[in-house]
């Protein structure tokens, strides 16, 4: 682009007067004393060295400039300067009637149109003149050429004249010249023009009076001038005159200097000079402006020139690539000129490296201006792709692409990777509009008021805003300017799918639209953090521990709902999970890469390949299992601290396709095998080998015990609606009562409460709910078992071991004090931790028993001084007499402890002589003791329970039917619900549960039959595993079960996965143990075994356990005695029963010892050959 000035004066032509010429000559002669007048070269050199206001003139013609671009002629304004321009044009094609001229008129004041009647090319037939203006200029031009003012009318002109009426702000192109306009403040309205071509930008902004110089009023003009190579600016007045001559419509050079500095202009051309100012006056204004600019900027980069007639500026760049930062530091312009090939790439990389060292870590926008790029090679394209991937700024966009360059990008299949704008101005306008949205108080669509920026990613910026129409907070996601039109169109289509979703765990989409070139989504505002933020905080030890399984199940509920509506997320990762008091998924379906495209062909386009499923990478259609794969990656990361595959994008994509992940237990050995199995199943390469639905995964996860996330911090993130268990209903009064007791215990007023009720009524569930609300205490659990192989003091041994595992050794020594040796008689592991414990002094039997109970009580008293305990003792109706005695002793001494004891028992199973009856009578005398009766749910309670399980309203007739069948027993209700879903009577479709006609409801009358029916749906292998587990007991370890079933570990895990999904079993604490989800299920399955099968299985279990624990048989003697007794093995039953009797005696649990002696005696036949055994029993 070449620019030439033909007229530069304002208001009226003002040629040099004779006096002015005379003064110039005098000044020149006075300084020529030392010049050799006989030497023409010396004279010429002297003249050239004179100041410009002496050796030349600014000129006297009014406004007219010429732009030559690709042999096209563009003229701006038709002041008197156009006459000389016309004469020059007549020497070319215009003289032959073959010229094409594009004339732009800024406005129709006299000094901008007065030269048109003298424009010679307009008189030549064949020439075509296109006159552009926002004003209707034809009548004005015709008026000035009426006979009263000019001898020739407009109609007489022989050239073809076409008037093109523009609109304010219109952008259009003339060939490769991109043109835009903006209104300027001037009487009668004036318009500035911006011309862009080949990386060069010229702005013509004559005739404007900027009355208000605050940022808000100047910003539109700064944006319009931004990045200009040449700004031709109205400089008619000095600053003093500009401020005094209000409403005269003109500006000053210093105001132009401020604009140039803020807009990053390279050359400021002072224009539209006052006709009263001499050349010397104008040059003085130049000097003052240069000095002013130097005061504002230490190292000015803008050149300031006087616009004088004949001034020529060539914007053809010399370098193949150049970088320039706009003054706002928010945008960088990279201009690429000529061939973008291997030679230019090297220079480009070097410049970018140097530039990066000067740019802050938060990179600005990058606009790649390719208007001057004539050829694009593959090396050049690769450089652009790498730049797009690695540039850390808000956006990277391309502009000014020729059809050839665009075609190369399209053939390489990368067209949807770049946002492409027709011109530099269009790109800057779009970026500026996006920047404006960051400012608080800005209005979008005259409705959404921007409050603050929430976050940014490669996809765009997220803003907190207020919907002023509905007066509610919203989140607005403005898509990155880096996305091209095809990608944004896909976003809009996908957003329509997202708008169909309406569920508690899904971020609602309210609106999607486009304004000022920006595509945006208006969504529900969640005042929280992303899961990624919380994970990063936890990993750094600065955040709270995450209830990760609860969060995971919330996510699965969202997926379950969306999948039932036919919507696949396709972009699931921690950044799209929002957590406040609940968990919500965002960005459903917002995938910018078109489906069907194999991602291994475009690895550099992928920002986050770590969560992509193999079928996505292969370009196959996504489905619900695609989301489950990504969910598996998230679980892997939660529990190991790393994703399964790492490396550059190409490596990660390949690993997803071909490499199995490292089993997570090799990274985090604390992970349970069942959880590891679930994760690995989610990460299988073929979709059909994964879980079929999110519901299945949620059901398994709900039965798993919490495993600590890798690197988690202190404290806990609280969710208002934990998801791992069914919501407790109908127990608000009881829960408030328990909470009050806990508050009393926290301050040193120890309390005890025993909860009575039938099986399945929810006693344990109520205690667990209380435990889930405790934040500043320790929850310790001890359980009694119905097995006849119970060890004396079993629940308190479990409590001691649990405390041992969670307490550092130094703290443990302090809490145990001088009771350590006593407690070690119950918790034998203490001897390993503290091998130097002193032996206990022998006492008589009763004193030994009292010492044990007193020592354990003193240990509890010391431990609870540091932090309060909630001691939960479950199933006390199965507790051994020694445990009940210790509990009684503890109850008598707890009044000043920070201790709440919660026990549960089945009152319907207590005979009058049951040991627990004596304890209950004794406790009734203590003020710190309370009794609580738990009854079945009423109809309203059943209704609440069903709605909690199905998370929606339930038909009234179904509530009545289930209530009548179950009588309000919560366990029975839950079993009925599972049966109905497994039978397909109630199904999930379109995000809601659908209920079959009630006539189809055929439920067994008893819980036992219901459980057996559900067992019958299991695979035969899993049924065998379940029966063996029932023989092993209410709870069992994974390692023991694996040895007993004698199957490959993978097959056993598959069976356990099925049982976890059906809620037949659950994990115990730490995941090392497993147990039946309810004692009723265990009892039903065990009792269903015939006597012969029981004996066979008990013998199998007993023999296996003997082999496993051969070195420490004393630790499981009770279990072995039980299994061999049930197996009918008299020899082993006698031996292990006698061993247990002796252990009970050593613990002074005499009633337990008597029971074991009795058991041993019962298996010794009354025969002479067994005399030695009877003697051994008698002496034992």
Secondary structure, DSSP 4 states (H G I P E B T S, - for coil): -EEEEEE-B-SS--PPPHHHHHHHHHHHHHT-TTS-TT-HHHHHHHHHTS-HHHH-----PBSEEEEEETTEEEEE--STHHHHHHHHHTTTGGGGT--EEEEE-S---HHHHTTGGG-GGGGSTT-EEEEEESS--HHHHHHHTSTTT-SS-GGG--SEEEEEE--TT-EEEETTEEEEEEEE--TT-EEEEEEEETTEEEEEE-S------SHHHHHHHHHHHTT-SEEEEE--B-HHHHHHSTTS---BHHHHHHHHHHHT-SEEEEESB-TT--HHHHHHHHHHHHHHHHHH-TT---EEEE--TT-EEE---SSSEEEEE-TTSSEEEEEEEEEESHHHHHHHHHHHHHHHHHS-SS--EEEEEEEEEEEE-HHHHHHHHHHHHH--SS-EEEE---HHHHHHHHHTT-GGGSEEESSHHHHHHHHHHHHHTTSTT-EETTTEEEEEEEEEETTEEEEEEEETTTTEEEEEEEEPTTS-HHHHHHHHHHHHHHHT---TTBPPEEEEEEETTEEEEEEE---SEEHHHHHHHHHTT-SPBP-HHHHHHHHHHHHHHHHHTT------SGGGEEESSSEEE--TT---SPTT--GGGGGGG-S-GGG--HHHHTTPPP-HHHHHHHHHHHHHHHHHSS-S--SSHHHHHHHHHH-PPPPGGGT-TTS-HHHHHHHHHHT-SSGGGS-S-HHHHHHHHHTSPP-PPTT--SSB---SS--SSPPP-S-HHHHHHHHHHHHHHHTT--EEEEEE--TTSSHHHHHHHHHHT--SEEEEEEE--SSTTPPTTHHHHHHHHHHHHHS-HHHHHHHHGGGHHHHHTT-THHHHH-TTPPPPPP--HHHHHHHHHHHHHHHHHHHHHHSEEEEEEE-GGG--HHHHHHHHHHHHT-TTSSEEEEEEE-GGG--TT-HHHHHHHHHTT-TTEEEEE-----HHHHHHHHHHHHTS---HHHHHHHHHHHTT-HHHHHHHHHHHHHHTSEEEETTEEEE--GGG----SSHHHHHHHHHTTS-HHHHHHHHHHHHH-SEEEHHHHHHHHTS-HHHHHHHHHHHHHTTSEEE-GGGSEEEESSHHHHHHHHHHS-HHHHHHHHHHHHHHHHHHTTT-GGGGHHHHHHHHHHHT-HHHHHHHHHHHHHHHHHTT-HHHHHHHHHHHHHTS-SSGGGHHHHHHHHH-
